[in-house]
């Protein structure tokens, strides 16, 4: 069963930005501040790796099981149209 916050599509729209669409039709941007590219998100600094994003099983994900929390993303986009990761 799909949840409203399940991501159904994701597209790279900039060097540190994505556009996502959720199961319920809500859509918006995800933007990464440069400071976010540390720890587990370090690989996203590489533009070629960042381009490998996909929507799989309701998640925004990259190779190596790197993903974003869809419920937090949904709440921020529903409220503000954008989720900024700092």
N, CA, C and O atoms as CSV, one atom per row, in Angstrom:
chain,resi,resn,atom,element,x,y,z
A,1,UNK,N,N,0.836,-1.176,0.000
A,1,UNK,CA,C,0.000,0.000,0.000
A,1,UNK,C,C,0.891,1.253,0.000
A,1,UNK,O,O,1.807,1.363,0.815
A,2,UNK,N,N,0.626,2.177,-0.898
A,2,UNK,CA,C,1.417,3.401,-0.990
A,2,UNK,C,C,0.969,4.414,0.052
A,2,UNK,O,O,-0.213,4.513,0.384
A,3,UNK,N,N,1.934,5.158,0.556
A,3,UNK,CA,C,1.667,6.243,1.492
A,3,UNK,C,C,1.743,7.553,0.717
A,3,UNK,O,O,2.385,7.614,-0.332
A,4,UNK,N,N,1.096,8.598,1.220
A,4,UNK,CA,C,1.107,9.887,0.512
A,4,UNK,C,C,2.519,10.400,0.280
A,4,UNK,O,O,2.776,11.082,-0.713
A,5,UNK,N,N,3.452,10.074,1.203
A,5,UNK,CA,C,4.823,10.584,1.086
A,5,UNK,C,C,5.743,9.676,0.276
A,5,UNK,O,O,6.943,9.940,0.209
A,6,UNK,N,N,5.232,8.636,-0.330
A,6,UNK,CA,C,6.068,7.810,-1.206
A,6,UNK,C,C,6.465,8.618,-2.436
A,6,UNK,O,O,5.610,9.188,-3.114
A,7,UNK,N,N,7.754,8.664,-2.719
A,7,UNK,CA,C,8.264,9.381,-3.881
A,7,UNK,C,C,8.047,8.515,-5.119
A,7,UNK,O,O,8.428,7.344,-5.140
A,8,UNK,N,N,7.433,9.096,-6.148
A,8,UNK,CA,C,7.182,8.355,-7.389
A,8,UNK,C,C,8.101,8.793,-8.517
A,8,UNK,O,O,8.283,8.054,-9.485
A,9,UNK,N,N,8.691,10.000,-8.408
A,9,UNK,CA,C,9.662,10.428,-9.418
A,9,UNK,C,C,10.635,11.435,-8.815
A,9,UNK,O,O,10.308,12.179,-7.891
A,10,UNK,N,N,11.833,11.426,-9.371
A,10,UNK,CA,C,12.871,12.366,-8.950
A,10,UNK,C,C,13.706,12.731,-10.167
A,10,UNK,O,O,14.001,11.886,-11.013
A,11,UNK,N,N,14.086,14.014,-10.244
A,11,UNK,CA,C,14.875,14.498,-11.374
A,11,UNK,C,C,15.899,15.501,-10.850
A,11,UNK,O,O,15.581,16.349,-10.016
A,12,UNK,N,N,17.121,15.397,-11.345
A,12,UNK,CA,C,18.148,16.376,-11.012
A,12,UNK,C,C,17.833,17.661,-11.763
A,12,UNK,O,O,17.641,17.647,-12.979
A,13,UNK,N,N,17.781,18.790,-11.022
A,13,UNK,CA,C,17.478,20.081,-11.654
A,13,UNK,C,C,18.615,21.089,-11.466
A,13,UNK,O,O,18.518,22.232,-11.913
A,14,UNK,N,N,19.686,20.661,-10.806
A,14,UNK,CA,C,20.828,21.539,-10.594
A,14,UNK,C,C,21.955,20.760,-9.952
A,14,UNK,O,O,21.801,19.577,-9.651
A,15,UNK,N,N,23.101,21.418,-9.735
A,15,UNK,CA,C,24.249,20.697,-9.185
A,15,UNK,C,C,24.015,20.144,-7.778
A,15,UNK,O,O,24.645,19.163,-7.384
A,16,UNK,N,N,23.115,20.766,-7.025
A,16,UNK,CA,C,22.800,20.275,-5.676
A,16,UNK,C,C,21.296,20.300,-5.441
A,16,UNK,O,O,20.838,20.540,-4.323
A,17,UNK,N,N,20.527,20.049,-6.504
A,17,UNK,CA,C,19.074,20.182,-6.385
A,17,UNK,C,C,18.330,19.095,-7.146
A,17,UNK,O,O,18.756,18.638,-8.207
A,18,UNK,N,N,17.201,18.699,-6.566
A,18,UNK,CA,C,16.329,17.681,-7.141
A,18,UNK,C,C,14.898,18.210,-7.178
A,18,UNK,O,O,14.532,19.083,-6.391
A,19,UNK,N,N,14.101,17.684,-8.086
A,19,UNK,CA,C,12.665,17.897,-8.078
A,19,UNK,C,C,12.042,16.543,-7.819
A,19,UNK,O,O,12.354,15.568,-8.502
A,20,UNK,N,N,11.152,16.480,-6.824
A,20,UNK,CA,C,10.506,15.212,-6.489
A,20,UNK,C,C,8.991,15.352,-6.600
A,20,UNK,O,O,8.429,16.432,-6.418
A,21,UNK,N,N,8.354,14.233,-6.903
A,21,UNK,CA,C,6.893,14.159,-6.925
A,21,UNK,C,C,6.489,12.967,-6.062
A,21,UNK,O,O,7.079,11.889,-6.135
A,22,UNK,N,N,5.469,13.196,-5.248
A,22,UNK,CA,C,5.000,12.171,-4.320
A,22,UNK,C,C,3.737,11.486,-4.839
A,22,UNK,O,O,3.103,11.956,-5.784
A,23,UNK,N,N,3.394,10.394,-4.219
A,23,UNK,CA,C,2.246,9.572,-4.596
A,23,UNK,C,C,0.955,10.388,-4.690
A,23,UNK,O,O,0.132,10.145,-5.572
A,24,UNK,N,N,0.776,11.348,-3.789
A,24,UNK,CA,C,-0.468,12.133,-3.777
A,24,UNK,C,C,-0.448,13.318,-4.735
A,24,UNK,O,O,-1.397,14.100,-4.759
A,25,UNK,N,N,0.624,13.469,-5.534
A,25,UNK,CA,C,0.713,14.555,-6.502
A,25,UNK,C,C,1.496,15.762,-6.004
A,25,UNK,O,O,1.845,16.636,-6.798
A,26,UNK,N,N,1.776,15.829,-4.720
A,26,UNK,CA,C,2.597,16.920,-4.178
A,26,UNK,C,C,3.971,16.869,-4.835
A,26,UNK,O,O,4.541,15.793,-5.015
A,27,UNK,N,N,4.501,18.042,-5.194
A,27,UNK,CA,C,5.820,18.108,-5.827
A,27,UNK,C,C,6.574,19.316,-5.295
A,27,UNK,O,O,5.976,20.305,-4.872
A,28,UNK,N,N,7.899,19.218,-5.322
A,28,UNK,CA,C,8.729,20.332,-4.886
A,28,UNK,C,C,10.193,20.002,-5.040
A,28,UNK,O,O,10.565,18.971,-5.600
A,29,UNK,N,N,11.019,20.902,-4.529
A,29,UNK,CA,C,12.462,20.776,-4.679
A,29,UNK,C,C,13.136,20.301,-3.397
A,29,UNK,O,O,12.665,20.554,-2.288
A,30,UNK,N,N,14.238,19.612,-3.585
A,30,UNK,CA,C,15.150,19.250,-2.500
A,30,UNK,C,C,16.469,19.912,-2.841
A,30,UNK,O,O,17.020,19.690,-3.919
A,31,UNK,N,N,16.979,20.726,-1.928
A,31,UNK,CA,C,18.241,21.432,-2.166
A,31,UNK,C,C,19.233,21.093,-1.060
A,31,UNK,O,O,18.912,21.118,0.128
A,32,UNK,N,N,20.446,20.776,-1.495
A,32,UNK,CA,C,21.527,20.455,-0.570
A,32,UNK,C,C,22.452,21.650,-0.432
A,32,UNK,O,O,22.937,22.176,-1.434
A,33,UNK,N,N,22.703,22.081,0.785
A,33,UNK,CA,C,23.765,23.050,1.030
A,33,UNK,C,C,25.083,22.286,0.939
A,33,UNK,O,O,25.130,21.095,1.247
A,34,UNK,N,N,26.148,22.956,0.520
A,34,UNK,CA,C,27.462,22.315,0.390
A,34,UNK,C,C,27.886,21.634,1.690
A,34,UNK,O,O,28.531,20.586,1.668
A,35,UNK,N,N,27.523,22.232,2.812
A,35,UNK,CA,C,27.911,21.682,4.122
A,35,UNK,C,C,27.293,20.305,4.391
A,35,UNK,O,O,27.772,19.579,5.262
A,36,UNK,N,N,26.248,19.940,3.664
A,36,UNK,CA,C,25.581,18.650,3.862
A,36,UNK,C,C,26.392,17.492,3.270
A,36,UNK,O,O,26.185,16.337,3.644
A,37,UNK,N,N,27.307,17.793,2.355
A,37,UNK,CA,C,28.076,16.754,1.679
A,37,UNK,C,C,29.239,16.273,2.537
A,37,UNK,O,O,30.404,16.429,2.173
A,38,UNK,N,N,28.905,15.690,3.679
A,38,UNK,CA,C,29.883,15.112,4.597
A,38,UNK,C,C,29.298,13.809,5.131
A,38,UNK,O,O,28.118,13.520,4.936
A,39,UNK,N,N,30.127,13.033,5.801
A,39,UNK,CA,C,29.638,11.765,6.349
A,39,UNK,C,C,29.076,10.876,5.259
A,39,UNK,O,O,29.692,10.704,4.207
A,40,UNK,N,N,27.907,10.311,5.511
A,40,UNK,CA,C,27.299,9.391,4.537
A,40,UNK,C,C,26.947,10.091,3.222
A,40,UNK,O,O,26.829,9.437,2.186
A,41,UNK,N,N,26.780,11.412,3.258
A,41,UNK,CA,C,26.428,12.154,2.043
A,41,UNK,C,C,27.642,12.625,1.246
A,41,UNK,O,O,27.479,13.282,0.218
A,42,UNK,N,N,28.846,12.308,1.694
A,42,UNK,CA,C,30.085,12.695,1.008
A,42,UNK,C,C,30.076,12.311,-0.477
A,42,UNK,O,O,30.497,13.121,-1.303
A,43,UNK,N,N,29.611,11.107,-0.851
A,43,UNK,CA,C,29.628,10.733,-2.277
A,43,UNK,C,C,28.813,11.678,-3.169
A,43,UNK,O,O,29.075,11.767,-4.369
A,44,UNK,N,N,27.831,12.382,-2.601
A,44,UNK,CA,C,26.979,13.262,-3.401
A,44,UNK,C,C,27.722,14.496,-3.896
A,44,UNK,O,O,27.219,15.208,-4.765
A,45,UNK,N,N,28.910,14.761,-3.359
A,45,UNK,CA,C,29.739,15.865,-3.852
A,45,UNK,C,C,30.138,15.654,-5.304
A,45,UNK,O,O,30.323,16.615,-6.050
A,46,UNK,N,N,30.271,14.400,-5.700
A,46,UNK,CA,C,30.647,14.049,-7.064
A,46,UNK,C,C,29.425,14.233,-7.975
A,46,UNK,O,O,28.445,13.501,-7.837
A,47,UNK,N,N,29.470,15.204,-8.910
A,47,UNK,CA,C,28.316,15.460,-9.775
A,47,UNK,C,C,27.841,14.234,-10.548
A,47,UNK,O,O,26.640,14.064,-10.757
A,48,UNK,N,N,28.775,13.373,-10.976
A,48,UNK,CA,C,28.377,12.162,-11.705
A,48,UNK,C,C,27.594,11.219,-10.799
A,48,UNK,O,O,26.614,10.614,-11.233
A,49,UNK,N,N,28.015,11.091,-9.550
A,49,UNK,CA,C,27.296,10.236,-8.598
A,49,UNK,C,C,25.927,10.844,-8.275
A,49,UNK,O,O,24.931,10.124,-8.209
A,50,UNK,N,N,25.875,12.157,-8.076
A,50,UNK,CA,C,24.611,12.830,-7.764
A,50,UNK,C,C,23.569,12.546,-8.844
A,50,UNK,O,O,22.384,12.400,-8.545
A,51,UNK,N,N,24.013,12.469,-10.100
A,51,UNK,CA,C,23.123,12.204,-11.245
A,51,UNK,C,C,22.507,10.805,-11.206
A,51,UNK,O,O,21.533,10.550,-11.914
A,52,UNK,N,N,23.049,9.899,-10.400
A,52,UNK,CA,C,22.575,8.506,-10.365
A,52,UNK,C,C,21.358,8.316,-9.465
A,52,UNK,O,O,21.011,7.182,-9.135
A,53,UNK,N,N,20.706,9.400,-9.066
A,53,UNK,CA,C,19.538,9.342,-8.198
A,53,UNK,C,C,18.366,8.645,-8.888
A,53,UNK,O,O,18.185,8.764,-10.100
A,54,UNK,N,N,17.573,7.914,-8.097
A,54,UNK,CA,C,16.372,7.229,-8.576
A,54,UNK,C,C,15.312,7.254,-7.497
A,54,UNK,O,O,15.613,7.436,-6.318
A,55,UNK,N,N,14.083,7.072,-7.903
A,55,UNK,CA,C,12.987,6.841,-6.962
A,55,UNK,C,C,12.732,5.337,-6.968
A,55,UNK,O,O,12.299,4.771,-7.972
A,56,UNK,N,N,13.008,4.701,-5.829
A,56,UNK,CA,C,12.838,3.257,-5.709
A,56,UNK,C,C,12.071,2.957,-4.424
A,56,UNK,O,O,12.452,3.400,-3.340
A,57,UNK,N,N,10.987,2.201,-4.561
A,57,UNK,CA,C,10.170,1.798,-3.416
A,57,UNK,C,C,9.761,2.978,-2.539
A,57,UNK,O,O,9.688,2.846,-1.317
A,58,UNK,N,N,9.492,4.136,-3.159
A,58,UNK,CA,C,9.020,5.304,-2.428
A,58,UNK,C,C,10.106,6.188,-1.860
A,58,UNK,O,O,9.813,7.174,-1.184
A,59,UNK,N,N,11.363,5.849,-2.124
A,59,UNK,CA,C,12.497,6.604,-1.591
A,59,UNK,C,C,13.286,7.275,-2.707
A,59,UNK,O,O,13.333,6.781,-3.834
A,60,UNK,N,N,13.911,8.419,-2.377
A,60,UNK,CA,C,14.938,9.023,-3.221
A,60,UNK,C,C,16.220,8.320,-2.816
A,60,UNK,O,O,16.618,8.374,-1.653
A,61,UNK,N,N,16.873,7.658,-3.771
A,61,UNK,CA,C,18.008,6.817,-3.421
A,61,UNK,C,C,19.118,6.890,-4.462
A,61,UNK,O,O,18.888,7.186,-5.635
A,62,UNK,N,N,20.321,6.611,-3.993
A,62,UNK,CA,C,21.522,6.515,-4.832
A,62,UNK,C,C,22.145,5.152,-4.585
A,62,UNK,O,O,21.801,4.486,-3.608
A,63,UNK,N,N,23.060,4.721,-5.456
A,63,UNK,CA,C,23.748,3.442,-5.235
A,63,UNK,C,C,24.418,3.410,-3.854
A,63,UNK,O,O,24.843,4.437,-3.325
A,64,UNK,N,N,24.496,2.218,-3.296
A,64,UNK,CA,C,25.125,2.057,-1.991
A,64,UNK,C,C,24.158,2.286,-0.837
A,64,UNK,O,O,24.577,2.563,0.287
A,65,UNK,N,N,22.868,2.171,-1.118
A,65,UNK,CA,C,21.830,2.303,-0.100
A,65,UNK,C,C,21.817,3.669,0.569
A,65,UNK,O,O,21.478,3.781,1.747
A,66,UNK,N,N,22.182,4.699,-0.168
A,66,UNK,CA,C,22.119,6.069,0.318
A,66,UNK,C,C,20.756,6.625,-0.061
A,66,UNK,O,O,20.417,6.691,-1.243
A,67,UNK,N,N,19.963,7.033,0.949
A,67,UNK,CA,C,18.630,7.545,0.639
A,67,UNK,C,C,18.242,8.678,1.583
A,67,UNK,O,O,18.943,8.981,2.549
A,68,UNK,N,N,17.106,9.290,1.272
A,68,UNK,CA,C,16.568,10.392,2.062
A,68,UNK,C,C,15.249,9.967,2.693
A,68,UNK,O,O,14.522,9.150,2.128
A,69,UNK,N,N,14.941,10.517,3.856
A,69,UNK,CA,C,13.696,10.192,4.569
A,69,UNK,C,C,12.503,10.818,3.837
A,69,UNK,O,O,12.367,12.041,3.822
A,70,UNK,N,N,11.644,10.001,3.232
A,70,UNK,CA,C,10.554,10.568,2.442
A,70,UNK,C,C,9.519,11.313,3.278
A,70,UNK,O,O,8.926,12.275,2.791
A,71,UNK,N,N,9.287,10.896,4.518
A,71,UNK,CA,C,8.268,11.564,5.325
A,71,UNK,C,C,8.698,12.981,5.713
A,71,UNK,O,O,7.885,13.903,5.651
A,72,UNK,N,N,9.958,13.170,6.110
A,72,UNK,CA,C,10.468,14.505,6.441
A,72,UNK,C,C,10.486,15.383,5.192
A,72,UNK,O,O,10.137,16.561,5.254
A,73,UNK,N,N,10.894,14.809,4.060
A,73,UNK,CA,C,10.920,15.527,2.795
A,73,UNK,C,C,9.512,15.994,2.426
A,73,UNK,O,O,9.314,17.147,2.043
A,74,UNK,N,N,8.552,15.106,2.540
A,74,UNK,CA,C,7.160,15.415,2.208
A,74,UNK,C,C,6.633,16.556,3.076
A,74,UNK,O,O,6.033,17.503,2.568
A,75,UNK,N,N,6.860,16.460,4.388
A,75,UNK,CA,C,6.355,17.491,5.299
A,75,UNK,C,C,6.919,18.863,4.952
A,75,UNK,O,O,6.176,19.845,4.928
A,76,UNK,N,N,8.230,18.947,4.682
A,76,UNK,CA,C,8.862,20.227,4.353
A,76,UNK,C,C,8.353,20.773,3.023
A,76,UNK,O,O,8.080,21.967,2.903
A,77,UNK,N,N,8.224,19.903,2.027
A,77,UNK,CA,C,7.762,20.347,0.702
A,77,UNK,C,C,6.290,20.743,0.759
A,77,UNK,O,O,5.892,21.725,0.133
A,78,UNK,N,N,5.493,20.004,1.489
A,78,UNK,CA,C,4.069,20.335,1.626
A,78,UNK,C,C,3.919,21.717,2.267
A,78,UNK,O,O,3.045,22.490,1.874
A,79,UNK,N,N,4.765,22.031,3.249
A,79,UNK,CA,C,4.683,23.304,3.964
A,79,UNK,C,C,5.346,24.464,3.217
A,79,UNK,O,O,4.837,25.585,3.232
A,80,UNK,N,N,6.491,24.194,2.559
A,80,UNK,CA,C,7.307,25.274,2.007
A,80,UNK,C,C,7.615,25.171,0.519
A,80,UNK,O,O,8.149,26.113,-0.066
A,81,UNK,N,N,7.286,24.039,-0.103
A,81,UNK,CA,C,7.607,23.844,-1.515
A,81,UNK,C,C,9.047,23.412,-1.746
A,81,UNK,O,O,9.437,23.119,-2.877
A,82,UNK,N,N,9.840,23.372,-0.674
A,82,UNK,CA,C,11.258,23.012,-0.792
A,82,UNK,C,C,11.718,22.394,0.523
A,82,UNK,O,O,11.226,22.743,1.596
A,83,UNK,N,N,12.670,21.473,0.420
A,83,UNK,CA,C,13.326,20.906,1.598
A,83,UNK,C,C,14.816,21.195,1.432
A,83,UNK,O,O,15.456,20.680,0.515
A,84,UNK,N,N,15.357,22.009,2.311
A,84,UNK,CA,C,16.761,22.388,2.241
A,84,UNK,C,C,17.510,21.600,3.293
A,84,UNK,O,O,17.214,21.682,4.485
A,85,UNK,N,N,18.496,20.828,2.830
A,85,UNK,CA,C,19.339,20.030,3.725
A,85,UNK,C,C,20.621,20.800,4.000
A,85,UNK,O,O,21.431,21.025,3.101
A,86,UNK,N,N,20.792,21.198,5.246
A,86,UNK,CA,C,21.976,21.980,5.628
A,86,UNK,C,C,22.905,21.170,6.511
A,86,UNK,O,O,23.951,21.668,6.927
